[in-house]
């Protein structure tokens, strides 16, 4: 395809990315994976509360929704 200028190239890329993200969201849903790498870092799940030990003077607690495992 021959274009005189690339004024529509960014719009084309945006539209393609939004459509791809919408299809992925409908087919597989939202997921987030956490990979903790290093010495001294730890995460413990106690029921629906995740306790992160990340090198601070205190653990950081986070409440997780029911669907997370």
Residue pairs with C-beta under 8 A, 6 or more apart in sequence:
3 9
34 43
36 42
36 43
36 52
40 53
40 55
41 52
41 53
41 54
41 55
42 52
42 53
43 50
43 51
43 52
43 53
44 50
44 51
44 53
45 51
45 64
48 63
48 64
48 65
48 66
48 68
49 61
49 62
49 63
49 64
50 61
50 62
50 63
50 64
51 59
51 60
51 61
51 62
52 59
52 60
52 61
52 62
53 59
53 60
54 60
